[in-house]
Amino acid sequence: MRPELDLFYLFRYALVLICTVYAALQIASSLWGWHRYLTPSRRETAVLRQYVILQLLRLRVRRFIPDVIQIVLLLGVLGYLVRLHHYG
C-alpha cells in the first residue's frame, strides 16, 4: 500500500526547515560580526570588550528562571497538543 502525500505536512516541514536554517544563519552572522568587531587590539575596542565581558559576568541567571520555566511549560503544552492532534 502506498502512503498518501499530504501537501500540508510537506509545506509545514519545509517551512520549519527553512525557518530553522534562516535563524541559525542569522545568529551565526551576528556572532561573527561581534567577534570581528571585538577582536582588534585598539584601545577603544579593548575597553568595549572588557565592558561586554564584565556585563556577561554580572548577568543574573535567577532573574530569567521564571521565564525559562514558563517557556518550558508552554512548549510542553504545545507538544502535548500536537501529539493529541496527530494521534487523536
Rosetta silent file (secondary structure, phi, psi, omega in degrees, C-alpha in Angstrom):
SEQUENCE: MRPELDLFYLFRYALVLICTVYAALQIASSLWGWHRYLTPSRRETAVLRQYVILQLLRLRVRRFIPDVIQIVLLLGVLGYLVRLHHYG
SCORE:     score description
SCORE:     0.000 S_00000001
   1 L     0.000  133.141 -177.533    0.000    0.000    0.000 S_00000001
   2 L   -91.169  128.428  179.736    1.397    3.392   -0.976 S_00000001
   3 L   -69.819  149.285  179.412    1.258    6.136    1.693 S_00000001
   4 L   -76.198  147.561  175.246   -0.562    9.335    0.789 S_00000001
   5 L   -98.656  112.927 -179.951    1.380   12.524    0.196 S_00000001
   6 L   -98.329  118.469 -176.579   -0.174   15.323    2.218 S_00000001
   7 H   -66.372  -29.900  178.784    0.849   18.735    0.901 S_00000001
   8 H   -64.219  -45.851  179.189    0.120   20.437    4.239 S_00000001
   9 H   -65.991  -38.786  177.331    2.629   18.271    6.100 S_00000001
  10 H   -62.571  -45.361  177.678    5.180   18.723    3.324 S_00000001
  11 H   -62.638  -42.757 -179.247    4.710   22.502    3.448 S_00000001
  12 H   -62.579  -46.695  179.721    4.915   22.521    7.249 S_00000001
  13 H   -66.342  -37.955  177.211    8.155   20.539    7.357 S_00000001
  14 H   -64.908  -41.155  179.090    9.685   22.669    4.586 S_00000001
  15 H   -64.540  -42.768  177.591    8.701   25.846    6.448 S_00000001
  16 H   -61.877  -44.405 -179.878   10.196   24.566    9.712 S_00000001
  17 H   -62.973  -46.219 -179.068   13.409   23.617    7.940 S_00000001
  18 H   -64.240  -44.717 -179.498   13.717   26.961    6.152 S_00000001
  19 H   -65.971  -38.724  179.022   12.974   28.993    9.294 S_00000001
  20 H   -65.595  -45.700  178.904   15.414   26.974   11.391 S_00000001
  21 H   -64.012  -42.264  179.456   18.227   27.341    8.870 S_00000001
  22 H   -62.332  -45.655  179.872   17.494   31.066    8.475 S_00000001
  23 H   -63.634  -42.010  179.370   17.518   31.667   12.252 S_00000001
  24 H   -63.390  -41.746  179.609   20.752   29.688   12.679 S_00000001
  25 H   -67.657  -38.459  178.428   22.449   31.648    9.890 S_00000001
  26 H   -65.798  -41.836  178.187   21.289   34.993   11.312 S_00000001
  27 H   -65.130  -45.103  178.861   22.583   34.122   14.785 S_00000001
  28 H   -62.155  -41.143  178.929   25.899   32.893   13.387 S_00000001
  29 H   -63.809  -42.512  178.786   26.249   36.039   11.275 S_00000001
  30 H   -64.211  -45.891  178.849   25.546   38.274   14.270 S_00000001
  31 H   -63.463  -38.908  178.328   28.028   36.414   16.494 S_00000001
  32 H   -65.419  -38.396  177.023   30.652   36.528   13.738 S_00000001
  33 H   -63.460  -44.303  177.041   30.126   40.294   13.383 S_00000001
  34 H   -63.798  -39.827  178.609   30.573   40.838   17.109 S_00000001
  35 H   -62.271  -44.888  179.455   33.673   38.638   17.071 S_00000001
  36 H   -65.227  -36.313 -178.163   35.181   40.632   14.179 S_00000001
  37 H   -71.817  -36.936 -175.013   34.319   43.923   15.868 S_00000001
  38 H   -92.521   -3.697 -176.680   35.786   42.994   19.261 S_00000001
  39 L   -76.644  -40.246 -176.646   38.919   41.198   18.022 S_00000001
  40 L   -58.098  155.212 -174.363   41.251   44.117   17.078 S_00000001
  41 L   -99.682   29.568  173.063   43.608   45.303   19.788 S_00000001
  42 L   -69.348  157.341 -176.604   42.852   49.040   19.602 S_00000001
  43 H   -63.341  -43.690 -178.506   42.384   50.722   22.954 S_00000001
  44 H   -63.273  -40.562 -179.757   38.712   51.597   22.371 S_00000001
  45 H   -68.310  -37.387  179.123   37.902   48.060   21.303 S_00000001
  46 H   -64.477  -40.719  178.379   39.746   46.602   24.301 S_00000001
  47 H   -65.171  -43.867  178.516   37.716   48.768   26.683 S_00000001
  48 H   -63.660  -40.525  178.988   34.469   47.777   24.952 S_00000001
  49 H   -62.619  -43.651  178.519   35.477   44.096   25.026 S_00000001
  50 H   -64.353  -37.210  178.341   36.202   44.287   28.766 S_00000001
  51 H   -65.421  -43.425  179.261   32.855   46.022   29.344 S_00000001
  52 H   -63.063  -43.890  179.282   30.961   43.315   27.415 S_00000001
  53 H   -63.162  -42.636  178.654   32.747   40.566   29.351 S_00000001
  54 H   -61.807  -44.040  179.618   32.001   42.320   32.656 S_00000001
  55 H   -64.781  -37.725  176.808   28.305   42.674   31.796 S_00000001
  56 H   -66.063  -36.111  178.286   28.100   38.989   30.851 S_00000001
  57 H   -71.408  -29.617 -179.010   29.714   38.033   34.163 S_00000001
  58 H   -85.405   -4.416 -178.533   27.284   40.242   36.101 S_00000001
  59 L   -62.671  128.798 -179.218   24.252   38.730   34.407 S_00000001
  60 L   -94.989  115.219 -177.874   21.930   37.255   36.994 S_00000001
  61 H   -72.221  -29.641 -177.430   20.540   33.932   35.868 S_00000001
  62 H   -61.831  -26.562  178.209   17.979   33.868   38.673 S_00000001
  63 H   -64.978  -29.471 -173.140   16.077   36.725   37.011 S_00000001
  64 H   -96.031   -6.352 -176.811   15.371   34.555   33.985 S_00000001
  65 H   -60.559  -44.309  177.962   14.343   31.329   35.761 S_00000001
  66 H   -61.119  -38.775  178.154   10.580   32.174   35.848 S_00000001
  67 H   -65.943  -40.134  179.232   10.644   32.987   32.132 S_00000001
  68 H   -65.653  -41.437  177.881   12.508   29.775   31.342 S_00000001
  69 H   -62.145  -42.768  178.817   10.010   27.749   33.387 S_00000001
  70 H   -62.842  -42.292  178.850    7.127   29.415   31.541 S_00000001
  71 H   -63.372  -43.466 -179.557    8.708   28.671   28.148 S_00000001
  72 H   -63.922  -42.797  178.700    9.305   25.029   29.098 S_00000001
  73 H   -64.110  -43.039  178.480    5.711   24.629   30.312 S_00000001
  74 H   -65.319  -37.737  176.115    4.293   26.234   27.164 S_00000001
  75 H   -65.924  -36.799  176.517    6.467   24.009   24.982 S_00000001
  76 H   -63.595  -44.085  177.755    5.230   21.000   26.923 S_00000001
  77 H   -63.439  -43.360  178.199    1.599   22.018   26.380 S_00000001
  78 H   -60.931  -44.827  178.082    2.293   22.627   22.682 S_00000001
  79 H   -62.000  -39.517  178.335    3.955   19.221   22.350 S_00000001
  80 H   -65.123  -42.445  178.929    1.019   17.569   24.107 S_00000001
  81 H   -65.368  -40.955  177.785   -1.482   19.307   21.817 S_00000001
  82 H   -63.755  -41.148  178.757    0.486   18.319   18.716 S_00000001
  83 H   -64.359  -42.238  177.352    0.614   14.726   19.960 S_00000001
  84 H   -63.361  -39.454 -179.779   -3.144   14.720   20.610 S_00000001
  85 H   -67.865  -39.050 -175.996   -3.782   16.176   17.153 S_00000001
  86 H   -74.675  -44.012 -174.885   -1.504   13.698   15.456 S_00000001
  87 H  -100.804   -6.833 -174.785   -2.586   10.533   17.293 S_00000001
  88 L   -84.285    0.000    0.000   -6.067   11.564   18.370 S_00000001
